[in-house]
Amino acid sequence: MRQVAFREAETEVLDEECRHWSPESERFAPGDALRTALEQDWQVHGVVFRQEHWHPGGRRNGVYHFRLERCGHIQTMVVVENPYVIRLLRDLRVQVVIMNQRKENLLERWS
């Protein structure tokens, strides 16, 4: 199982403010909540899945499903796609799999 630590990334942090996020308060997390979790020693565990949510009029929003681990605790976080999140994924060098390709690739959701 590949785990990626935030310190390995070469991501420029523009905002020093921490962002608390809880799945009980918000369904989707913003990119700064993911950054805060990584700064607090949570690690990306396994692959990250990308999913598209389609809206009326042909609009879409991408979201990324992260499995984070710290001290044996697991937390899932669904993060809204934006340029910062895309750059963070690139810098972390994690594998991103489009959810529709999951069966084609024979990958478990949280392998």
ZAGU-791209 format. One line per field, with one value per residue (C-alpha): x, y, z. Coordinates in nm, 2 decimals. Example, Ala and Ser with C-alpha at 12.3 -4.5 7.8 and 13.67 -1.06 7.14 Angstrom:
<recs>
c1	(1.23, 1.37);
c2	(-0.45, -0.11);
c3	(0.78, 0.71);
</recs>
This chain:
<recs>
c1	(0.00, 0.15, 0.12, 0.21, 0.32, 0.24, 0.60, 0.71, 0.50, 0.65, 0.33, 0.34, 0.10, -0.04, -0.27, -0.14, -0.49, -0.60, -0.94, -1.14, -1.37, -1.61, -1.82, -2.10, -2.10, -2.03, -2.06, -1.77, -1.45, -1.26, -0.90, -0.78, -0.94, -0.74, -0.42, -0.49, -0.54, -0.21, -0.03, -0.17, 0.01, -0.28, -0.14, -0.31, -0.36, -0.39, -0.53, -0.75, -1.08, -1.21, -1.59, -1.79, -2.12, -2.34, -2.59, -2.88, -2.76, -2.46, -2.25, -2.03, -1.82, -1.54, -1.47, -1.19, -1.24, -0.94, -0.87, -0.66, -0.48, -0.31, -0.20, -0.42, -0.73, -0.90, -1.09, -1.25, -1.27, -1.44, -1.28, -1.42, -1.20, -1.03, -0.69, -0.53, -0.65, -0.53, -0.18, -0.17, -0.25, 0.03, 0.28, 0.18, 0.23, -0.07, -0.25, -0.59, -0.84, -1.16, -1.44, -1.60, -1.27, -1.26, -1.41, -1.20, -0.88, -0.99, -0.92, -1.09, -1.22, -0.97, -0.69);
c2	(0.00, 0.34, 0.62, 0.97, 1.23, 1.60, 1.69, 1.51, 1.75, 2.06, 2.26, 2.63, 2.73, 3.07, 3.09, 3.01, 2.97, 2.63, 2.50, 2.26, 2.02, 1.75, 1.51, 1.57, 1.95, 1.94, 1.67, 1.81, 1.96, 2.25, 2.22, 2.41, 2.16, 1.88, 2.09, 2.14, 1.77, 1.69, 1.96, 1.78, 1.46, 1.28, 1.09, 0.99, 0.62, 0.43, 0.57, 0.88, 0.84, 1.12, 1.14, 1.38, 1.53, 1.64, 1.93, 2.05, 2.24, 2.02, 2.17, 1.94, 1.95, 1.71, 1.57, 1.36, 1.08, 1.07, 0.81, 0.97, 0.78, 0.90, 0.69, 0.40, 0.61, 0.63, 0.93, 0.98, 1.32, 1.42, 1.73, 1.96, 2.00, 2.33, 2.44, 2.43, 2.07, 1.96, 2.10, 1.95, 1.60, 1.65, 1.75, 1.46, 1.22, 1.01, 0.78, 0.92, 0.68, 0.79, 0.61, 0.48, 0.31, 0.13, -0.20, -0.18, -0.15, -0.42, -0.19, -0.19, 0.15, 0.18, -0.05);
c3	(0.00, -0.10, 0.15, 0.05, 0.31, 0.26, 0.33, 0.01, -0.20, -0.34, -0.31, -0.26, 0.02, -0.04, 0.26, 0.61, 0.76, 0.88, 0.77, 0.98, 0.80, 0.92, 0.71, 0.95, 0.86, 0.49, 0.22, 0.01, 0.15, -0.01, -0.11, 0.19, 0.43, 0.25, 0.29, 0.66, 0.71, 0.53, 0.74, 1.05, 0.94, 0.77, 0.47, 0.15, 0.16, -0.17, -0.49, -0.52, -0.72, -0.94, -1.00, -1.21, -1.09, -1.37, -1.33, -1.56, -1.86, -1.91, -1.63, -1.43, -1.11, -1.05, -0.70, -0.56, -0.31, -0.07, 0.20, 0.47, 0.74, 1.06, 1.36, 1.24, 1.20, 0.86, 0.73, 0.39, 0.24, -0.08, -0.22, -0.48, -0.79, -0.86, -0.99, -0.64, -0.58, -0.93, -0.86, -0.51, -0.66, -0.92, -0.65, -0.42, -0.71, -0.62, -0.86, -0.97, -1.11, -1.28, -1.09, -1.41, -1.49, -1.15, -1.29, -1.60, -1.39, -1.14, -0.85, -0.52, -0.42, -0.14, -0.24);
</recs>
